[in-house]
Amino acid sequence: MYRCLVLVDQGQRDRAESLLLEAAAASPDEAEPLLFLADYRRRDGDREGALEAVDRALEAEPGSDAARLRRADLLLELGFAEDDAARIGQGRATVDAILADDPGHPEALFVKARLAASEGRWEDAAAALRRVLDRRPDRAD
């Protein structure tokens, strides 16, 4: 996967995506290669393509919190960019569901903090980030 980052740095974007697609095809029951593809597409500005890759990751591993949170984060990003309340609501519901199961889930708290900040709720964002640091002090940097 990290070879793809080198290819991107070298301007070989098509080759990088091709390698990520090959990795995903080689491991159809694993979410991780598809999440790498989603991250690549997101960084490349293709949010819809990233969402499609995350949806495929969820098909491979329906219970993956990593994939669920990535999807929620993308829905929130797209929702705020497009002023789409339905997408924002879907993203918020996913984060809330994960936090209902595990109130201290660091990654979910981080997405919750981003959501609060996007809505201008700075104190809520700071509180969520403090909870992340309480659970994961290594995330301070």
N, C-alpha and C positions, 0 to 999 in steps of 0.2 A: 504494500500500500504506500509506503513511504517513497518508493521509486517514482510513484506518480507525482509526488510533490516536486521531485527533481525535474521530471519531464515538464511540469507546468512552468517551473523557473526557467527552463530552456526554451519555452515558447511552444512546446509540443502538446498542446491541450487535447487535440483529437486522440493522440496516442495514449495520453494519461486516462482519458475516459474509457477508451477501448480496454485498457488493462483492468480498470475497475469493473467494467462489465464482465470481462472474462473471469475475474475473481468471484464475482457474484454468481455467475453461471456454474462455476466449479464447486460452490458451496450453497446449493439452493435451500438448504434447511437452516442456514445461519443468517442472522440479521446484520452482523458486523460488516461484511463487505458492502452491503447495500447502504449502511449508515456512512461508510467512507465515501461512497458515491454521492450520497445526499450532501455531505459536507463539501465535497468538491463542487457540485453543481451550485450550491448556495454561495460559496465563495466566488464562483464564476458569474453570479448574478441571475442564475436560473432557479428562482425560488419554486416555481411550479414543477420543474424537473426534479428538484430536491424533494418536494412533497411526494411525488410519484415514487421515488426511490424509497422513501420512508414507508410509504404504504406497502410496497413490496417487502420491506423488512418486517413489517407487522404480519404479513401473510406467512413469512417464514417462521417467525417467532411471535405469535400473538400476545404472549404475556411479557414481552420485553419492555421493562420500564424505560430503558434507554431509548428505544424506538418510539414509545408512547410520548416521552418528553420531547424528543426531537420533533415529532409531529406537532405537538402542542406549541412548541416554540415557533415553528414555521407558520402555523396557523395564526398565531398572534402577530408575527412579523408581517405576514401578508394582510391580515385583517386591519392592522393600523395603517399600512401603506395604502390600502385600497378603501379605507373607511368602511370595512365590511363587518358589521356587528355580528353576523352569524359565525364567521370564522373566529372572531375574538371570543365569542361565547363558547365555541367548541374547544378552543385552546384552554380557556379558563376552566371549563368543566373537567378536562383531562388532568390538569394540574391539581385541581381540588380533589379529584378522585384518588389520585396517588397520595396526596397529603392526608386524606381521610384514613387510608390504610397505614401510612407511616408518616406521622406529623413532623418528624425530623429528617425526612428524606432530603439530603443536601442538594441534589440536582434539581429536585422539584421546587425547593425553597429558592434556589437561584432563579429559576424561570418565573416564580411568583414575584421575586424582587424586580425582575425586568418588566413584568406586567405592571406592577405598581408604579414603577418609574415612568413607563409609557403613558400612564394615566395621570401623571403629575402627583401621585400620592407618595411623596418623598419619605415621610416618616415610616410608612408601611414598607417601603422598599428597604430602608435602612434596618428596620426590625427583622425582615426576612434575611438580609445579609448577615446580621449579627447571629441569627440562629444557625446559618450555614457555618460560620466561623466557630461557633460553640461546638458543633458536631465535627467539623473538619478544619482544625486550625492550620493545616497545611495549605488551605486554599487562600490564605491571607495575601499571598503574592499574586 
